[in-house]
Amino acid sequence: MVDNAATCIQSFHDAGTDAEFRAFAEALDSSARRSRGYLHGQVSVLNPGRLDRAVAATFESEGDLHHWLDEGMPVAGRAWASRPLRKSLDILVDPEPSPPGVGIFVHTVEPDSVQGFIAAQTQLAELSMTFSGFEGATLLEPAYDTGPWVSVTRFRTEGQLQGWLHSPERSGTLPQLRSHLTEDFHAVARTPFGSITRLQDGVTRVTPKWKTNMVVLLVLYPTVMLLSRFVDPLIRKLGTDVWLTMWLSQLISVSLLTWVLMPWGTARFRWWLDPVDGARARPSVAGAAVVVAGYATCLAIFSSVTWLQFWRQ
């Protein structure tokens, strides 16, 4: 995986024969290959009525992807008078989270089990059609001989997608799906700020919000206190009013929180934030105790060290 690589997955309404769609998909891929930053392309398994027809293209950056969508792809599309009507377009940028309501799963399939794997994916698609908000399902073939298969399931909302992912109907079909894989599949999941995402028994697990919020408070409080003590006075020396000083100070604190402090805090507390390993009673309580001890330490320092008390300076 290339950092910041961008992929677009376009699904199309059923129109024409499979051979005609394959020719159209090849034309799109050919235009993508001629565009800057192209990495690889994928075409979906064709199973009208159950799996959406789709074409995926991956580029080195989001800018390269949009350059192709704006310029290269329309040129290729105009060559086809009976071009299929596009049903959806999803854009994925590594390592950003997937769009809401879109479930993306990566599978490594046993070479001798491809047909059984496709049959299991088709069964999953048929089941998902019975759930509220279902918009479509796609199964993308590997981009290269040893590459993974990618399945995409789309619902109108994230809540409807989660309802399907946690349903007993889906859970009942997963053993059959896993029997065709060399290792368990994994999800490309939406990851809330400061959280960790894991896949367990085919269900996406995410760090509880209360744990994430505790870590945010642990790193944010001393940051704001130190900025108020050392940075705000420097900003005020520039002659700025209070409203601008506060805005600049918050800009610095938010930037530090996003790019430095929360990545650092998430890495240090991974054993506690992990939604699977950290969910057990012992690590969950121990982690909360460590964070509370961190609160107490910060409060003790800022309440007793006069030199750090900006309101006394």
One Martini backbone bead per residue (centre of mass of N, CA, C, O) as a GRO file, in nm:
protein
  313
    1MET     BB    1   0.094   0.037   0.024
    2VAL     BB    2   0.042   0.367  -0.056
    3ASP     BB    3   0.080   0.656   0.061
    4ASN     BB    4  -0.205   0.839  -0.033
    5ALA     BB    5  -0.364   0.660  -0.184
    6ALA     BB    6  -0.614   0.649  -0.453
    7THR     BB    7  -0.960   0.530  -0.477
    8CYS     BB    8  -1.198   0.432  -0.723
    9ILE     BB    9  -1.546   0.324  -0.709
   10GLN     BB   10  -1.741   0.212  -0.984
   11SER     BB   11  -2.079   0.177  -1.031
   12PHE     BB   12  -2.324  -0.003  -1.239
   13HIS     BB   13  -2.572  -0.047  -1.428
   14ASP     BB   14  -2.745  -0.268  -1.591
   15ALA     BB   15  -2.598  -0.309  -1.928
   16GLY     BB   16  -2.590  -0.532  -2.126
   17THR     BB   17  -2.335  -0.727  -2.163
   18ASP     BB   18  -2.059  -0.862  -2.031
   19ALA     BB   19  -1.875  -0.802  -2.274
   20GLU     BB   20  -1.939  -0.499  -2.290
   21PHE     BB   21  -1.840  -0.428  -2.008
   22ARG     BB   22  -1.550  -0.527  -2.037
   23ALA     BB   23  -1.479  -0.328  -2.261
   24PHE     BB   24  -1.536  -0.074  -2.097
   25ALA     BB   25  -1.336  -0.136  -1.864
   26GLU     BB   26  -1.083  -0.144  -2.046
   27ALA     BB   27  -1.103   0.152  -2.136
   28LEU     BB   28  -1.073   0.278  -1.858
   29ASP     BB   29  -0.801   0.146  -1.786
   30SER     BB   30  -0.644   0.262  -2.026
   31SER     BB   31  -0.679   0.561  -1.942
   32ALA     BB   32  -0.545   0.528  -1.662
   33ARG     BB   33  -0.263   0.433  -1.761
   34ARG     BB   34  -0.213   0.722  -1.909
   35SER     BB   35  -0.218   0.838  -1.635
   36ARG     BB   36  -0.110   0.987  -1.374
   37GLY     BB   37  -0.028   0.769  -1.103
   38TYR     BB   38  -0.074   0.489  -1.182
   39LEU     BB   39  -0.119   0.154  -1.042
   40HIS     BB   40  -0.425   0.017  -1.051
   41GLY     BB   41  -0.680  -0.225  -1.150
   42GLN     BB   42  -1.040  -0.315  -1.131
   43VAL     BB   43  -1.282  -0.581  -1.168
   44SER     BB   44  -1.577  -0.716  -1.148
   45VAL     BB   45  -1.793  -0.940  -1.075
   46LEU     BB   46  -2.035  -1.098  -1.286
   47ASN     BB   47  -2.380  -1.067  -1.129
   48PRO     BB   48  -2.664  -1.003  -1.213
   49GLY     BB   49  -2.879  -0.892  -0.936
   50ARG     BB   50  -2.638  -0.901  -0.703
   51LEU     BB   51  -2.384  -0.776  -0.845
   52ASP     BB   52  -2.211  -0.512  -0.914
   53ARG     BB   53  -2.088  -0.327  -1.152
   54ALA     BB   54  -1.725  -0.260  -1.165
   55VAL     BB   55  -1.465   0.000  -1.126
   56ALA     BB   56  -1.116   0.026  -1.039
   57ALA     BB   57  -0.881   0.293  -0.933
   58THR     BB   58  -0.529   0.353  -0.866
   59PHE     BB   59  -0.343   0.616  -0.708
   60GLU     BB   60  -0.090   0.806  -0.564
   61SER     BB   61  -0.319   1.036  -0.561
   62GLU     BB   62  -0.586   1.242  -0.546
   63GLY     BB   63  -0.500   1.429  -0.776
   64ASP     BB   64  -0.466   1.205  -0.989
   65LEU     BB   65  -0.752   1.100  -0.978
   66HIS     BB   66  -0.899   1.368  -1.058
   67HIS     BB   67  -0.759   1.403  -1.326
   68TRP     BB   68  -0.892   1.154  -1.453
   69LEU     BB   69  -1.194   1.219  -1.398
   70ASP     BB   70  -1.182   1.500  -1.556
   71GLU     BB   71  -1.017   1.387  -1.830
   72GLY     BB   72  -0.975   1.078  -1.903
   73MET     BB   73  -1.257   0.942  -1.861
   74PRO     BB   74  -1.442   1.107  -2.053
   75VAL     BB   75  -1.293   1.025  -2.309
   76ALA     BB   76  -1.354   0.723  -2.285
   77GLY     BB   77  -1.671   0.746  -2.264
   78ARG     BB   78  -1.727   0.878  -2.553
   79ALA     BB   79  -1.662   0.601  -2.711
   80TRP     BB   80  -1.951   0.523  -2.573
   81ALA     BB   81  -2.278   0.517  -2.650
   82SER     BB   82  -2.344   0.266  -2.425
   83ARG     BB   83  -2.289   0.375  -2.158
   84PRO     BB   84  -2.305   0.310  -1.848
   85LEU     BB   85  -2.482   0.379  -1.568
   86ARG     BB   86  -2.403   0.535  -1.293
   87LYS     BB   87  -2.447   0.456  -0.943
   88SER     BB   88  -2.149   0.495  -0.812
   89LEU     BB   89  -1.896   0.686  -0.606
   90ASP     BB   90  -1.593   0.590  -0.443
   91ILE     BB   91  -1.352   0.745  -0.222
   92LEU     BB   92  -1.015   0.641  -0.136
   93VAL     BB   93  -0.784   0.746   0.127
   94ASP     BB   94  -0.474   0.687   0.231
   95PRO     BB   95  -0.571   0.664   0.580
   96GLU     BB   96  -0.856   0.722   0.542
   97PRO     BB   97  -1.168   0.686   0.588
   98SER     BB   98  -1.441   0.558   0.497
   99PRO     BB   99  -1.733   0.600   0.392
  100PRO     BB  100  -2.038   0.632   0.489
  101GLY     BB  101  -2.194   0.311   0.445
  102VAL     BB  102  -1.909   0.173   0.373
  103GLY     BB  103  -1.804  -0.160   0.314
  104ILE     BB  104  -1.462  -0.286   0.336
  105PHE     BB  105  -1.310  -0.595   0.211
  106VAL     BB  106  -1.030  -0.812   0.262
  107HIS     BB  107  -0.913  -1.098   0.058
  108THR     BB  108  -0.760  -1.425   0.094
  109VAL     BB  109  -0.758  -1.672  -0.150
  110GLU     BB  110  -0.788  -1.976  -0.235
  111PRO     BB  111  -0.704  -2.099  -0.538
  112ASP     BB  112  -0.932  -2.351  -0.515
  113SER     BB  113  -1.181  -2.130  -0.395
  114VAL     BB  114  -1.314  -1.917  -0.582
  115GLN     BB  115  -1.605  -2.017  -0.638
  116GLY     BB  116  -1.688  -2.041  -0.339
  117PHE     BB  117  -1.637  -1.745  -0.271
  118ILE     BB  118  -1.839  -1.621  -0.470
  119ALA     BB  119  -2.085  -1.767  -0.353
  120ALA     BB  120  -2.064  -1.639  -0.068
  121GLN     BB  121  -2.088  -1.344  -0.164
  122THR     BB  122  -2.363  -1.376  -0.297
  123GLN     BB  123  -2.514  -1.454  -0.040
  124LEU     BB  124  -2.457  -1.193   0.110
  125ALA     BB  125  -2.598  -1.008  -0.093
  126GLU     BB  126  -2.881  -1.134  -0.068
  127LEU     BB  127  -2.915  -1.070   0.233
  128SER     BB  128  -2.865  -0.756   0.225
  129MET     BB  129  -3.126  -0.687   0.055
  130THR     BB  130  -3.323  -0.725   0.324
  131PHE     BB  131  -3.204  -0.454   0.417
  132SER     BB  132  -3.210  -0.153   0.524
  133GLY     BB  133  -3.042   0.062   0.287
  134PHE     BB  134  -2.965  -0.092   0.049
  135GLU     BB  135  -2.741  -0.030  -0.250
  136GLY     BB  136  -2.492  -0.244  -0.271
  137ALA     BB  137  -2.270  -0.495  -0.433
  138THR     BB  138  -1.912  -0.576  -0.455
  139LEU     BB  139  -1.667  -0.772  -0.654
  140LEU     BB  140  -1.320  -0.757  -0.667
  141GLU     BB  141  -1.071  -0.834  -0.844
  142PRO     BB  142  -0.761  -0.879  -0.873
  143ALA     BB  143  -0.491  -0.679  -0.982
  144TYR     BB  144  -0.324  -0.941  -0.927
  145ASP     BB  145  -0.238  -1.263  -0.886
  146THR     BB  146  -0.166  -1.210  -0.552
  147GLY     BB  147  -0.403  -1.055  -0.488
  148PRO     BB  148  -0.674  -0.922  -0.349
  149TRP     BB  149  -0.993  -0.924  -0.255
  150VAL     BB  150  -1.286  -0.698  -0.294
  151SER     BB  151  -1.548  -0.594  -0.083
  152VAL     BB  152  -1.863  -0.409  -0.135
  153THR     BB  153  -2.085  -0.231   0.092
  154ARG     BB  154  -2.396  -0.043   0.055
  155PHE     BB  155  -2.539   0.221   0.250
  156ARG     BB  156  -2.702   0.501   0.338
  157THR     BB  157  -2.596   0.440   0.633
  158GLU     BB  158  -2.405   0.363   0.903
  159GLY     BB  159  -2.627   0.227   1.074
  160GLN     BB  160  -2.718   0.021   0.857
  161LEU     BB  161  -2.447  -0.116   0.826
  162GLN     BB  162  -2.417  -0.208   1.124
  163GLY     BB  163  -2.671  -0.382   1.125
  164TRP     BB  164  -2.556  -0.588   0.923
  165LEU     BB  165  -2.278  -0.660   1.061
  166HIS     BB  166  -2.450  -0.756   1.342
  167SER     BB  167  -2.599  -0.977   1.218
  168PRO     BB  168  -2.701  -1.310   1.224
  169GLU     BB  169  -2.708  -1.359   0.921
  170ARG     BB  170  -2.412  -1.292   0.864
  171SER     BB  171  -2.273  -1.471   1.078
  172GLY     BB  172  -2.380  -1.748   0.948
  173THR     BB  173  -2.189  -1.709   0.673
  174LEU     BB  174  -1.881  -1.682   0.755
  175PRO     BB  175  -1.771  -1.972   0.770
  176GLN     BB  176  -1.794  -2.023   0.466
  177LEU     BB  177  -1.608  -1.795   0.378
  178ARG     BB  178  -1.349  -1.881   0.545
  179SER     BB  179  -1.302  -2.162   0.395
  180HIS     BB  180  -1.165  -1.980   0.137
  181LEU     BB  181  -0.930  -1.882   0.325
  182THR     BB  182  -0.600  -1.814   0.445
  183GLU     BB  183  -0.730  -1.565   0.599
  184ASP     BB  184  -0.864  -1.331   0.762
  185PHE     BB  185  -1.049  -1.081   0.713
  186HIS     BB  186  -1.051  -0.721   0.647
  187ALA     BB  187  -1.117  -0.389   0.734
  188VAL     BB  188  -1.213  -0.074   0.599
  189ALA     BB  189  -1.243   0.161   0.848
  190ARG     BB  190  -1.392   0.370   1.051
  191THR     BB  191  -1.196   0.612   1.249
  192PRO     BB  192  -1.205   0.756   1.517
  193PHE     BB  193  -1.069   0.977   1.709
  194GLY     BB  194  -0.828   0.794   1.883
  195SER     BB  195  -0.890   0.515   1.759
  196ILE     BB  196  -0.949   0.158   1.742
  197THR     BB  197  -0.958  -0.099   1.491
  198ARG     BB  198  -1.137  -0.414   1.483
  199LEU     BB  199  -1.166  -0.759   1.378
  200GLN     BB  200  -1.441  -0.971   1.506
  201ASP     BB  201  -1.621  -1.204   1.375
  202GLY     BB  202  -1.691  -0.983   1.138
  203VAL     BB  203  -1.668  -0.741   1.348
  204THR     BB  204  -1.654  -0.411   1.417
  205ARG     BB  205  -1.422  -0.267   1.644
  206VAL     BB  206  -1.437   0.009   1.880
  207THR     BB  207  -1.341   0.238   2.071
  208PRO     BB  208  -1.456   0.374   2.330
  209LYS     BB  209  -1.538   0.698   2.391
  210TRP     BB  210  -1.443   0.725   2.692
  211LYS     BB  211  -1.148   0.659   2.636
  212THR     BB  212  -1.081   0.873   2.430
  213ASN     BB  213  -1.161   1.117   2.610
  214MET     BB  214  -0.950   1.066   2.831
  215VAL     BB  215  -0.701   1.109   2.651
  216VAL     BB  216  -0.762   1.390   2.555
  217LEU     BB  217  -0.756   1.523   2.838
  218LEU     BB  218  -0.466   1.438   2.918
  219VAL     BB  219  -0.327   1.611   2.673
  220LEU     BB  220  -0.484   1.889   2.676
  221TYR     BB  221  -0.448   2.026   2.948
  222PRO     BB  222  -0.134   2.076   2.952
  223THR     BB  223  -0.129   2.223   2.683
  224VAL     BB  224  -0.302   2.471   2.759
  225MET     BB  225  -0.136   2.557   3.004
  226LEU     BB  226   0.138   2.602   2.852
  227LEU     BB  227   0.040   2.799   2.639
  228SER     BB  228  -0.061   3.015   2.844
  229ARG     BB  229   0.227   3.058   2.969
  230PHE     BB  230   0.429   3.077   2.690
  231VAL     BB  231   0.269   3.167   2.420
  232ASP     BB  232   0.064   3.396   2.466
  233PRO     BB  233   0.268   3.621   2.543
  234LEU     BB  234   0.406   3.624   2.263
  235ILE     BB  235   0.155   3.703   2.103
  236ARG     BB  236   0.091   3.972   2.258
  237LYS     BB  237   0.362   4.116   2.167
  238LEU     BB  238   0.232   4.165   1.871
  239GLY     BB  239  -0.058   4.319   1.939
  240THR     BB  240  -0.289   4.138   2.003
  241ASP     BB  241  -0.588   4.052   2.061
  242VAL     BB  242  -0.767   3.833   2.240
  243TRP     BB  243  -0.923   3.694   2.006
  244LEU     BB  244  -0.659   3.624   1.846
  245THR     BB  245  -0.498   3.481   2.061
  246MET     BB  246  -0.699   3.248   2.105
  247TRP     BB  247  -0.701   3.143   1.814
  248LEU     BB  248  -0.398   3.076   1.792
  249SER     BB  249  -0.387   2.887   2.034
  250GLN     BB  250  -0.599   2.682   1.923
  251LEU     BB  251  -0.449   2.613   1.668
  252ILE     BB  252  -0.207   2.484   1.809
  253SER     BB  253  -0.356   2.273   1.986
  254VAL     BB  254  -0.500   2.119   1.756
  255SER     BB  255  -0.247   2.043   1.599
  256LEU     BB  256  -0.110   1.885   1.826
  257LEU     BB  257  -0.339   1.684   1.876
  258THR     BB  258  -0.352   1.558   1.585
  259TRP     BB  259  -0.021   1.515   1.513
  260VAL     BB  260   0.097   1.433   1.816
  261LEU     BB  261  -0.060   1.359   2.084
  262MET     BB  262  -0.263   1.134   1.993
  263PRO     BB  263  -0.063   0.943   1.862
  264TRP     BB  264   0.098   0.911   2.123
  265GLY     BB  265  -0.134   0.820   2.313
  266THR     BB  266  -0.233   0.578   2.146
  267ALA     BB  267   0.033   0.419   2.159
  268ARG     BB  268   0.058   0.405   2.479
  269PHE     BB  269  -0.273   0.299   2.497
  270ARG     BB  270  -0.332   0.044   2.320
  271TRP     BB  271  -0.390  -0.177   2.542
  272TRP     BB  272  -0.662  -0.010   2.616
  273LEU     BB  273  -0.799   0.080   2.332
  274ASP     BB  274  -0.838  -0.190   2.251
  275PRO     BB  275  -1.147  -0.347   2.162
  276VAL     BB  276  -1.037  -0.635   2.261
  277ASP     BB  277  -0.796  -0.649   2.468
  278GLY     BB  278  -0.917  -0.386   2.637
  279ALA     BB  279  -1.210  -0.516   2.726
  280ARG     BB  280  -1.114  -0.631   2.960
  281ALA     BB  281  -1.127  -0.575   3.289
  282ARG     BB  282  -0.831  -0.536   3.374
  283PRO     BB  283  -0.727  -0.332   3.151
  284SER     BB  284  -0.958  -0.129   3.182
  285VAL     BB  285  -0.902  -0.048   3.477
  286ALA     BB  286  -0.599   0.011   3.459
  287GLY     BB  287  -0.614   0.238   3.248
  288ALA     BB  288  -0.799   0.428   3.406
  289ALA     BB  289  -0.603   0.460   3.645
  290VAL     BB  290  -0.370   0.588   3.488
  291VAL     BB  291  -0.523   0.836   3.386
  292VAL     BB  292  -0.607   0.945   3.663
  293ALA     BB  293  -0.316   0.978   3.758
  294GLY     BB  294  -0.252   1.190   3.544
  295TYR     BB  295  -0.447   1.399   3.643
  296ALA     BB  296  -0.332   1.431   3.929
  297THR     BB  297  -0.054   1.524   3.841
  298CYS     BB  298  -0.136   1.779   3.688
  299LEU     BB  299  -0.287   1.918   3.920
  300ALA     BB  300  -0.048   1.925   4.117
  301ILE     BB  301   0.144   2.095   3.946
  302PHE     BB  302  -0.050   2.349   3.876
  303SER     BB  303  -0.115   2.406   4.192
  304SER     BB  304   0.209   2.433   4.300
  305VAL     BB  305   0.348   2.569   4.050
  306THR     BB  306   0.385   2.897   4.010
  307TRP     BB  307   0.549   2.925   3.738
  308LEU     BB  308   0.286   2.786   3.576
  309GLN     BB  309   0.092   3.025   3.659
  310PHE     BB  310  -0.039   3.248   3.442
  311TRP     BB  311  -0.231   3.420   3.644
  312ARG     BB  312   0.049   3.522   3.813
  313GLN     BB  313   0.226   3.682   3.583
   0.00000   0.00000   0.00000
